[in-house]
Amino acid sequence: MIKFFRKIRYNYMEQNKTGKYLKYAIGEIALVVIGILIALQINNWNESRKESDKLNQVYERILIDVENDLNELSANLAYYKKQEHVFKAVVNDSISLELLDDGLSRVLFESFVTKLNKAGVNQLKVLTSKDSLSLKIIEIYDVMENFMVQGIEKDLNNDSRYLANIFRDNYTWFPEWQKKTIMKDNSSKELQDYFLTSMQYKHHMIQANQDIYNNYVPMIEYSIFTLKDIKEELQSLLDKT
């Protein structure tokens, strides 16, 4: 094909047909430019397809991560929903001996450390191409890690360790409390009296009630709602590929 166009160009030059030669030369340049543009377009399309395939692979990983995180967050939420009546009884000055069977002496020490599954999110962050769903996923995980979930859990766990150290350093019943599940029929009166009457413990329960049910639980509920929405979007997107 190149030889064919070259022959035409030489014929025009030999016949001194300058006008036709210039038109031909312009046409030839235009064809070359069009060819380059087509090649660039094909290359861009291939690169875009590679990026899209890579993004979908990351989304498949994130879909698994989201499912695991939903299970863990739902378990945390279920625990605090189940124990809410214990906190409310303390706050409302309606403590009874039966509350020991419901976990009164342990409810502040069932510490959660949610391990968010961020393998997919970390892969997503380094991708050059990000869509609106990508940005949404990155944002919710950053907020859960630094504020809504792990941030509050860190504060709750610090408070529980602080109180446990007080028990260790000041109360003779500490070994008893530490080694077994405390119930109304298996614990000493001294230990029972503390958890039923201590203003120190009551104040910690009131503060924890505020932190858990006014902050942590609503944040967990919002996180679950958002992750469910992301899960649906991911599933819908991947079903189309």
C-alpha positions as CSV (number, residue, x, y, z in Angstrom):
1,M,0.0,0.0,0.0
2,I,2.8,2.4,0.8
3,K,4.5,1.6,-2.5
4,F,1.2,2.3,-4.3
5,F,0.9,5.8,-2.8
6,R,4.6,6.5,-3.4
7,K,4.1,5.6,-7.1
8,I,1.3,8.0,-7.4
9,R,3.3,10.8,-5.8
10,Y,6.2,10.2,-8.2
11,N,3.9,10.3,-11.2
12,Y,2.5,13.7,-10.1
13,M,6.0,15.0,-9.6
14,E,7.2,13.8,-13.0
15,Q,4.2,15.2,-14.8
16,N,4.7,18.6,-13.0
17,K,1.2,18.5,-11.6
18,T,2.0,20.6,-8.6
19,G,-1.5,21.4,-7.6
20,K,-2.6,17.8,-7.7
21,Y,0.5,16.8,-5.9
22,L,-0.1,19.2,-3.0
23,K,-3.7,17.9,-2.7
24,Y,-2.5,14.4,-2.7
25,A,0.2,15.2,-0.2
26,I,-2.4,16.8,2.1
27,G,-4.6,13.8,1.7
28,E,-1.8,11.5,2.5
29,I,-0.9,13.4,5.7
30,A,-4.6,13.4,6.7
31,L,-4.6,9.6,6.3
32,V,-1.5,9.2,8.4
33,V,-3.0,11.5,11.1
34,I,-6.3,9.6,11.0
35,G,-4.3,6.3,11.3
36,I,-2.4,7.6,14.3
37,L,-5.6,8.9,16.0
38,I,-7.3,5.5,15.4
39,A,-4.3,3.7,16.9
40,L,-4.3,6.0,19.9
41,Q,-8.1,5.5,20.3
42,I,-7.6,1.7,20.2
43,N,-4.8,2.0,22.7
44,N,-6.9,4.2,25.0
45,W,-9.8,1.7,24.7
46,N,-7.5,-1.2,25.6
47,E,-6.1,0.7,28.6
48,S,-9.6,1.7,29.7
49,R,-10.7,-1.9,29.5
50,K,-7.7,-3.1,31.5
51,E,-8.5,-0.5,34.2
52,S,-12.2,-1.5,34.2
53,D,-11.3,-5.2,34.5
54,K,-8.8,-4.4,37.4
55,L,-11.5,-2.3,39.1
56,N,-14.0,-5.1,38.8
57,Q,-11.5,-7.6,40.3
58,V,-11.0,-5.2,43.3
59,Y,-14.8,-4.9,43.6
60,E,-15.1,-8.6,43.9
61,R,-12.7,-8.6,46.8
62,I,-14.5,-5.7,48.4
63,L,-17.8,-7.5,48.1
64,I,-16.4,-10.3,50.2
65,D,-14.9,-7.8,52.7
66,V,-18.2,-6.0,53.1
67,E,-20.1,-9.2,53.8
68,N,-17.6,-10.1,56.5
69,D,-17.8,-6.6,58.0
70,L,-21.6,-6.7,58.0
71,N,-21.6,-10.0,59.9
72,E,-19.2,-8.6,62.6
73,L,-20.9,-5.3,63.0
74,S,-24.3,-7.0,63.2
75,A,-23.0,-9.3,66.0
76,N,-21.7,-6.2,67.9
77,L,-25.0,-4.5,67.5
78,A,-27.0,-7.6,68.6
79,Y,-24.9,-7.9,71.8
80,Y,-25.5,-4.3,72.9
81,K,-29.2,-4.6,72.0
82,K,-29.4,-7.6,74.2
83,Q,-27.6,-5.9,77.1
84,E,-29.4,-2.6,76.9
85,H,-31.9,-3.5,79.7
86,V,-28.9,-3.9,82.1
87,F,-27.6,-0.4,81.4
88,K,-31.2,1.0,81.6
89,A,-31.7,-0.6,85.0
90,V,-28.6,1.0,86.4
91,V,-29.4,4.4,84.9
92,N,-33.0,4.2,86.3
93,D,-31.9,3.1,89.8
94,S,-33.7,-0.3,89.4
95,I,-30.7,-2.6,90.0
96,S,-31.6,-6.0,91.3
97,L,-29.6,-9.2,92.3
98,E,-31.0,-10.9,89.1
99,L,-29.0,-8.5,87.0
100,L,-25.8,-10.4,88.0
101,D,-27.2,-13.3,86.0
102,D,-27.6,-11.0,83.0
103,G,-24.0,-9.9,83.1
104,L,-24.0,-6.8,85.3
105,S,-20.5,-7.3,86.5
106,R,-19.1,-7.9,82.9
107,V,-21.1,-5.7,80.7
108,L,-18.5,-3.0,80.7
109,F,-15.7,-5.4,79.9
110,E,-17.1,-7.2,76.8
111,S,-14.8,-5.1,74.7
112,F,-15.1,-5.2,70.9
113,V,-12.3,-4.5,68.5
114,T,-13.8,-4.6,65.1
115,K,-11.3,-5.7,62.5
116,L,-12.5,-4.0,59.3
117,N,-11.6,-6.0,56.2
118,K,-9.7,-3.4,54.2
119,A,-7.7,-5.5,51.8
120,G,-9.9,-4.5,48.9
121,V,-10.2,-0.9,50.0
122,N,-6.5,-0.6,50.1
123,Q,-6.2,-2.0,46.6
124,L,-8.9,0.5,45.5
125,K,-6.9,3.4,46.9
126,V,-3.9,2.8,44.6
127,L,-6.0,2.5,41.4
128,T,-5.7,5.4,39.0
129,S,-9.3,5.1,37.8
130,K,-11.9,5.6,40.4
131,D,-15.7,6.0,39.9
132,S,-18.3,7.5,42.4
133,L,-18.8,4.1,44.0
134,S,-15.0,3.8,44.6
135,L,-14.9,7.2,46.4
136,K,-18.0,6.2,48.4
137,I,-16.4,3.0,49.6
138,I,-13.1,4.7,50.5
139,E,-14.9,7.4,52.5
140,I,-17.1,5.1,54.6
141,Y,-14.2,2.8,55.5
142,D,-12.0,5.8,56.5
143,V,-14.8,7.2,58.6
144,M,-15.6,3.8,60.3
145,E,-11.9,3.3,61.1
146,N,-11.1,6.7,62.5
147,F,-14.4,7.7,64.0
148,M,-17.7,5.8,63.8
149,V,-16.6,2.3,64.8
150,Q,-13.0,1.7,65.7
151,G,-12.5,5.2,67.2
152,I,-15.4,4.8,69.7
153,E,-14.4,1.2,70.4
154,K,-10.9,2.4,71.4
155,D,-12.4,4.9,73.9
156,L,-14.7,2.2,75.4
157,N,-11.8,-0.3,75.7
158,N,-9.6,2.3,77.4
159,D,-12.3,3.0,79.9
160,S,-12.8,-0.7,80.6
161,R,-9.1,-1.3,81.2
162,Y,-9.0,1.7,83.5
163,L,-11.8,0.3,85.6
164,A,-10.3,-3.2,85.6
165,N,-7.1,-1.8,87.0
166,I,-9.1,-0.1,89.8
167,F,-10.6,-3.5,90.7
168,R,-7.1,-5.1,90.7
169,D,-5.5,-2.5,92.9
170,N,-8.3,-1.8,95.4
171,Y,-10.6,-4.8,95.9
172,T,-9.9,-8.2,97.5
173,W,-12.6,-9.8,95.4
174,F,-10.7,-9.1,92.1
175,P,-9.3,-12.7,91.7
176,E,-12.9,-14.1,92.1
177,W,-14.3,-11.6,89.6
178,Q,-11.5,-12.3,87.1
179,K,-11.6,-16.1,87.1
180,K,-15.3,-16.9,86.7
181,T,-18.6,-15.6,85.3
182,I,-20.3,-13.8,88.2
183,M,-23.9,-14.8,89.0
184,K,-26.1,-14.3,92.0
185,D,-25.7,-17.8,93.3
186,N,-21.9,-18.3,92.8
187,S,-20.3,-15.1,94.1
188,S,-19.4,-13.6,97.4
189,K,-21.5,-11.0,99.1
190,E,-18.7,-8.5,99.1
191,L,-18.4,-8.7,95.3
192,Q,-22.2,-8.6,94.9
193,D,-22.5,-5.5,97.1
194,Y,-20.0,-3.6,95.0
195,F,-21.8,-4.2,91.7
196,L,-25.2,-3.6,93.2
197,T,-24.5,-0.5,95.3
198,S,-21.2,1.1,94.3
199,M,-21.6,4.7,93.1
200,Q,-18.2,4.3,91.4
201,Y,-19.5,1.4,89.2
202,K,-22.9,3.2,88.7
203,H,-21.1,6.3,87.3
204,H,-19.1,4.2,84.9
205,M,-22.2,2.4,83.7
206,I,-24.0,5.8,83.2
207,Q,-21.1,7.1,81.2
208,A,-20.9,3.9,79.1
209,N,-24.6,4.0,78.5
210,Q,-24.2,7.5,77.0
211,D,-21.2,6.4,74.9
212,I,-22.7,3.2,73.7
213,Y,-26.4,3.9,73.1
214,N,-26.1,7.6,72.1
215,N,-23.0,7.2,70.0
216,Y,-21.7,3.7,69.2
217,V,-25.0,1.9,68.5
218,P,-26.3,4.6,66.1
219,M,-22.9,4.7,64.4
220,I,-23.0,0.9,64.0
221,E,-26.5,1.1,62.6
222,Y,-25.5,3.7,60.1
223,S,-22.5,1.7,59.1
224,I,-24.6,-1.4,58.5
225,F,-27.1,0.6,56.5
226,T,-24.4,2.1,54.3
227,L,-22.5,-1.2,53.8
228,K,-25.7,-2.9,52.8
229,D,-26.3,-0.2,50.2
230,I,-22.7,-0.6,48.9
231,K,-23.1,-4.3,48.8
232,E,-26.2,-4.0,46.6
233,E,-24.4,-1.5,44.3
234,L,-21.4,-3.8,44.0
235,Q,-23.6,-6.9,43.3
236,S,-25.6,-5.0,40.7
237,L,-22.5,-3.7,38.9
238,L,-20.7,-7.1,38.9
239,D,-23.8,-8.9,37.6
240,K,-23.6,-6.6,34.5
241,T,-20.0,-7.5,33.7
